Amino acid sequence: MVKTNKDRLLEIAVVGEVVHSAVEPLYVTGWDGTPSMGLGRGGIVYNVKPGDPCFGWAWGDKVEPGVSADGTGNDGQKGSFRNFSCIGNQVKIMKGEAKGEAGVVVGKVGYLPGGAHHLVLHFEEKTLERVAIGDKVQVRSVGVGSEFPEHSGVRAVGLSPQLLDAMDLGEKGGKLTVSVTKVIPPEYVGQGSGGAPAESSNWDVMTQSPDAVEFLKDLRLGDIVCLRDILTAWGRGYYEGACTIGVVSCGASVRMGQGLGVTTILTCREGEVVPVVKRRANIAEYLKLGGG
Amino acid sequence: MIAVQGEVVPPSTGGYRTQWDGHPKMALGMGGIKYNLKVGDPCFGWASGDHVEPGVTIRGREKENPSDCALAHLACIGNEAAVVDGDAKGSKGVFTGRHAGADDLVWLPGEDIEKLSIGDKVQVKSLGVGLKLLDYPDVRVNKCSPRLLDSLGIKEEGGVLLVPVVKEVPSFLMGSGIGFDTMTEPVDYDIQTTDPKAVKKYGLESLRLGDIVCLRDQLCINGRGYYKGAVTVGVVIHGSSDFSGHGPGVNPVLSTKDGRLGVELVKRANIADFWGLK
């Protein structure tokens, strides 16, 4: 059992609202100049769940599985919702037809500075049918401040106790081992670079170059992946020898420099975390979401 | 040739910001009038400097977001800039690049900068959007005035354009700005300088503001990002950074994925040298 400080974590309620699908007024210009209408970002996506493919949705662009929500109120209140909520946390619907029903946070996706940020939420089928855009949701946030006392070089980034207990984490030779479906090289890692804080938003793994698409094509939403030579401690950037472990939160993109969203949960500077490739390292399985 | 206009803005400050290594920093050098920093100066080494922008920083004012203004989209590196009001009225300079955050950058002669006020209007004779290389239709020309194109010292060898550059940057070092917009014109992106090992390994300390550089495996035709085999040539428009994922900013000026753009490494290729900007 890997020792943590989870008995010292604060549990705090944060509030948001189910957002509308983020359709832009103009056509999306793809990397090669091809126009399209990007579908699947924000709102309620009924037929995509963690465990489903990242690629192949018709005109899908950064498809977010299930329900997307963002914080409401002033910047501080929105910031709390985006930063404190962690993958694996419980979310409850507070108003509307599905009032009182619970779901799980399965992703965090953020766009440009000042732009939209979405928490990606999973609900059971019968709940999903009754959720409405505009419904108020409350997350019982817990995970920010997580630490591994015996692995001081590892920075947990909004790692919830729920995911921590469910995922395949081990220790070997004084290092932390973690199961991932893929180790992704730094040249494929794009948007998100330069962003902060690490707790909200995401990295994008770029899906335009044919070699990258070939390498990434079997990834599924909810997969746990390793970004090699990427440090996500106090912001996002390249650092040789570092690694970032994250959860795939949204699907592929035709926009240059964008692609699969990866939400950080662990990072280290000098190889203190060792990725172990396993085909089934996916939160749908870990959190028993029943997708895929 | 179309007139676009901006206004000299105050320096940008935002309290302490956390560096890549967890230390706080009060960042200097973005926005405003910099009396002792010009194109041709080093990208590194300025005390508390971060993203230092050479010369004078202006912003378009006709829309709320400077990135939506005509200045951001139409001004090209090498275009003539002129102060059109205030004590420095009549001063002539050069447009030297655009920093995605908001800032359009202008070089003005030192004696004129002394007379300049924050709030003064600067007008740029924009020329370059739509510029094409007729025998190289795959090469996207961006934010590049005819004057810059003529100054780059481009040679043609076996159907390939050869551009002198001071540095080749591997694609994995390209950071902030990637994916920010599907437009190429209004956004720069950063050569990351927050891994001290990489800064040393790739010799980034010698970079100067205004340098011409090559970005390997980077494609900037509709936005910015990785594409294996692509080549982008750009101009360094601002200085280094200590914030994760940030560093000297590059405005792409030439880019293709089709192998028709090559580079040769030279000691000096800088817009300050091209145009005698001191």
Interface residues (C-beta under 8 A of the other chain):
Chain A: V28 T29 G30 W31 D32 G33 L112 P185 P186 E187 Y188 V189 G190 Q191 G192 S193 G194 G195 A196 D204 M206 Q208 S209 P210 D211 A212 D229 L231 T232 A233 W234 G235 R236 G237 Y238 Y239 E240 G241 R255 M256 G257 Q258
Chain B: T18 Q19 W20 D21 G22 P170 S171 F172 L173 M174 G175 S176 G177 I178 G179 F180 T182 M183 D190 Q192 T194 D195 K197 A198 K201 D217 L219 C220 I221 N222 G223 R224 G225 Y226 Y227 K228 F243 S244 G245 H246
